[in-house]
Amino acid sequence: MLGLSTRHRWGDGQQFWTKDEIPYHYKTERTCVRCDMARVTCHELKGAFEDHRTEFWRDGDQIDSPDGRVPPCDARLELAEIALAEAVPA
Protein backbone atom coordinates (compact mmCIF):
# COMPACT_ATOMS: atom_id res chain seq x y z
CA MET A 1 0.00 0.00 0.00
CA LEU A 2 1.33 3.41 -0.86
CA GLY A 3 1.91 6.12 1.71
CA LEU A 4 -0.97 8.57 1.80
CA SER A 5 -0.48 12.29 2.24
CA THR A 6 -2.11 14.23 5.09
CA ARG A 7 -2.79 17.15 2.73
CA HIS A 8 -6.31 18.00 1.63
CA ARG A 9 -7.33 18.30 -2.01
CA TRP A 10 -10.04 20.98 -1.93
CA GLY A 11 -12.72 20.98 -4.63
CA ASP A 12 -14.25 24.05 -6.25
CA GLY A 13 -15.87 26.46 -3.83
CA GLN A 14 -19.50 27.50 -3.65
CA GLN A 15 -20.50 30.94 -2.35
CA PHE A 16 -23.64 31.49 -0.31
CA TRP A 17 -25.08 34.86 0.66
CA THR A 18 -26.05 34.82 4.32
CA LYS A 19 -27.32 38.41 4.47
CA ASP A 20 -28.71 40.43 1.56
CA GLU A 21 -28.79 43.90 3.08
CA ILE A 22 -25.71 46.07 3.65
CA PRO A 23 -23.29 45.06 5.13
CA TYR A 24 -23.31 41.92 3.02
CA HIS A 25 -22.28 38.62 4.55
CA TYR A 26 -21.35 35.54 2.58
CA LYS A 27 -19.54 32.27 3.03
CA THR A 28 -17.52 30.00 0.78
CA GLU A 29 -17.65 26.21 1.17
CA ARG A 30 -15.05 23.83 -0.24
CA THR A 31 -15.02 20.06 0.28
CA CYS A 32 -11.94 17.82 0.33
CA VAL A 33 -12.29 15.13 -2.34
CA ARG A 34 -10.09 12.78 -0.29
CA CYS A 35 -11.83 12.85 3.13
CA ASP A 36 -15.15 14.76 2.69
CA MET A 37 -14.19 17.48 5.20
CA ALA A 38 -15.74 20.88 4.50
CA ARG A 39 -13.79 24.13 4.86
CA VAL A 40 -16.14 27.05 5.41
CA THR A 41 -14.77 30.59 5.11
CA CYS A 42 -17.11 33.26 6.48
CA HIS A 43 -16.78 36.85 5.22
CA GLU A 44 -18.43 39.67 7.15
CA LEU A 45 -18.04 43.44 6.91
CA LYS A 46 -17.36 45.04 10.30
CA GLY A 47 -17.32 48.79 9.76
CA ALA A 48 -14.40 49.64 7.46
CA PHE A 49 -12.84 46.19 7.90
CA GLU A 50 -13.70 42.79 6.58
CA ASP A 51 -13.71 39.94 9.08
CA HIS A 52 -12.77 36.42 7.95
CA ARG A 53 -13.03 33.21 9.89
CA THR A 54 -12.47 29.64 8.79
CA GLU A 55 -14.32 26.62 10.17
CA PHE A 56 -13.86 22.92 9.44
CA TRP A 57 -16.77 20.44 9.40
CA ARG A 58 -17.04 16.68 8.91
CA ASP A 59 -20.15 14.50 9.26
CA GLY A 60 -22.14 17.44 10.65
CA ASP A 61 -19.65 18.07 13.48
CA GLN A 62 -17.42 21.12 13.72
CA ILE A 63 -13.75 20.25 14.13
CA ASP A 64 -11.80 22.48 16.50
CA SER A 65 -8.52 23.90 15.33
CA PRO A 66 -7.17 25.75 18.37
CA ASP A 67 -3.77 26.48 16.85
CA GLY A 68 -5.33 27.87 13.64
CA ARG A 69 -3.97 25.06 11.48
CA VAL A 70 -5.95 22.94 9.08
CA PRO A 71 -6.76 19.52 10.60
CA PRO A 72 -4.88 16.76 8.73
CA CYS A 73 -6.58 14.78 5.98
CA ASP A 74 -7.23 11.13 6.83
CA ALA A 75 -8.01 10.22 3.17
CA ARG A 76 -10.97 8.08 4.27
CA LEU A 77 -12.57 8.14 0.81
CA GLU A 78 -9.35 7.04 -0.92
CA LEU A 79 -8.82 4.28 1.65
CA ALA A 80 -12.38 3.03 1.11
CA GLU A 81 -11.78 2.91 -2.66
CA ILE A 82 -8.54 0.95 -2.15
CA ALA A 83 -10.21 -1.51 0.24
CA LEU A 84 -13.10 -2.01 -2.23
CA ALA A 85 -10.68 -2.59 -5.12
CA GLU A 86 -8.71 -5.15 -3.08
CA ALA A 87 -11.90 -6.96 -1.97
CA VAL A 88 -13.21 -7.43 -5.52
CA PRO A 89 -11.50 -10.37 -7.23
CA ALA A 90 -10.04 -9.60 -10.65
TORKOL-4160 file (C-alpha; in steps of 0.2 Angstrom, whole numbers, padded with zeros to 4 digits, m for minus):
90
<pt num="1" X="0000" Y="0000" Z="0000"/>
<pt num="2" X="0007" Y="0017" Z="m0004"/>
<pt num="3" X="0010" Y="0031" Z="0009"/>
<pt num="4" X="m0005" Y="0043" Z="0009"/>
<pt num="5" X="m0002" Y="0061" Z="0011"/>
<pt num="6" X="m0011" Y="0071" Z="0025"/>
<pt num="7" X="m0014" Y="0086" Z="0014"/>
<pt num="8" X="m0032" Y="0090" Z="0008"/>
<pt num="9" X="m0037" Y="0091" Z="m0010"/>
<pt num="10" X="m0050" Y="0105" Z="m0010"/>
<pt num="11" X="m0064" Y="0105" Z="m0023"/>
<pt num="12" X="m0071" Y="0120" Z="m0031"/>
<pt num="13" X="m0079" Y="0132" Z="m0019"/>
<pt num="14" X="m0098" Y="0138" Z="m0018"/>
<pt num="15" X="m0103" Y="0155" Z="m0012"/>
<pt num="16" X="m0118" Y="0157" Z="m0002"/>
<pt num="17" X="m0125" Y="0174" Z="0003"/>
<pt num="18" X="m0130" Y="0174" Z="0022"/>
<pt num="19" X="m0137" Y="0192" Z="0022"/>
<pt num="20" X="m0144" Y="0202" Z="0008"/>
<pt num="21" X="m0144" Y="0219" Z="0015"/>
<pt num="22" X="m0129" Y="0230" Z="0018"/>
<pt num="23" X="m0116" Y="0225" Z="0026"/>
<pt num="24" X="m0117" Y="0210" Z="0015"/>
<pt num="25" X="m0111" Y="0193" Z="0023"/>
<pt num="26" X="m0107" Y="0178" Z="0013"/>
<pt num="27" X="m0098" Y="0161" Z="0015"/>
<pt num="28" X="m0088" Y="0150" Z="0004"/>
<pt num="29" X="m0088" Y="0131" Z="0006"/>
<pt num="30" X="m0075" Y="0119" Z="m0001"/>
<pt num="31" X="m0075" Y="0100" Z="0001"/>
<pt num="32" X="m0060" Y="0089" Z="0002"/>
<pt num="33" X="m0061" Y="0076" Z="m0012"/>
<pt num="34" X="m0050" Y="0064" Z="m0001"/>
<pt num="35" X="m0059" Y="0064" Z="0016"/>
<pt num="36" X="m0076" Y="0074" Z="0013"/>
<pt num="37" X="m0071" Y="0087" Z="0026"/>
<pt num="38" X="m0079" Y="0104" Z="0023"/>
<pt num="39" X="m0069" Y="0121" Z="0024"/>
<pt num="40" X="m0081" Y="0135" Z="0027"/>
<pt num="41" X="m0074" Y="0153" Z="0026"/>
<pt num="42" X="m0086" Y="0166" Z="0032"/>
<pt num="43" X="m0084" Y="0184" Z="0026"/>
<pt num="44" X="m0092" Y="0198" Z="0036"/>
<pt num="45" X="m0090" Y="0217" Z="0035"/>
<pt num="46" X="m0087" Y="0225" Z="0051"/>
<pt num="47" X="m0087" Y="0244" Z="0049"/>
<pt num="48" X="m0072" Y="0248" Z="0037"/>
<pt num="49" X="m0064" Y="0231" Z="0040"/>
<pt num="50" X="m0069" Y="0214" Z="0033"/>
<pt num="51" X="m0069" Y="0200" Z="0045"/>
<pt num="52" X="m0064" Y="0182" Z="0040"/>
<pt num="53" X="m0065" Y="0166" Z="0049"/>
<pt num="54" X="m0062" Y="0148" Z="0044"/>
<pt num="55" X="m0072" Y="0133" Z="0051"/>
<pt num="56" X="m0069" Y="0115" Z="0047"/>
<pt num="57" X="m0084" Y="0102" Z="0047"/>
<pt num="58" X="m0085" Y="0083" Z="0045"/>
<pt num="59" X="m0101" Y="0072" Z="0046"/>
<pt num="60" X="m0111" Y="0087" Z="0053"/>
<pt num="61" X="m0098" Y="0090" Z="0067"/>
<pt num="62" X="m0087" Y="0106" Z="0069"/>
<pt num="63" X="m0069" Y="0101" Z="0071"/>
<pt num="64" X="m0059" Y="0112" Z="0082"/>
<pt num="65" X="m0043" Y="0120" Z="0077"/>
<pt num="66" X="m0036" Y="0129" Z="0092"/>
<pt num="67" X="m0019" Y="0132" Z="0084"/>
<pt num="68" X="m0027" Y="0139" Z="0068"/>
<pt num="69" X="m0020" Y="0125" Z="0057"/>
<pt num="70" X="m0030" Y="0115" Z="0045"/>
<pt num="71" X="m0034" Y="0098" Z="0053"/>
<pt num="72" X="m0024" Y="0084" Z="0044"/>
<pt num="73" X="m0033" Y="0074" Z="0030"/>
<pt num="74" X="m0036" Y="0056" Z="0034"/>
<pt num="75" X="m0040" Y="0051" Z="0016"/>
<pt num="76" X="m0055" Y="0040" Z="0021"/>
<pt num="77" X="m0063" Y="0041" Z="0004"/>
<pt num="78" X="m0047" Y="0035" Z="m0005"/>
<pt num="79" X="m0044" Y="0021" Z="0008"/>
<pt num="80" X="m0062" Y="0015" Z="0006"/>
<pt num="81" X="m0059" Y="0015" Z="m0013"/>
<pt num="82" X="m0043" Y="0005" Z="m0011"/>
<pt num="83" X="m0051" Y="m0008" Z="0001"/>
<pt num="84" X="m0065" Y="m0010" Z="m0011"/>
<pt num="85" X="m0053" Y="m0013" Z="m0026"/>
<pt num="86" X="m0044" Y="m0026" Z="m0015"/>
<pt num="87" X="m0060" Y="m0035" Z="m0010"/>
<pt num="88" X="m0066" Y="m0037" Z="m0028"/>
<pt num="89" X="m0058" Y="m0052" Z="m0036"/>
<pt num="90" X="m0050" Y="m0048" Z="m0053"/>
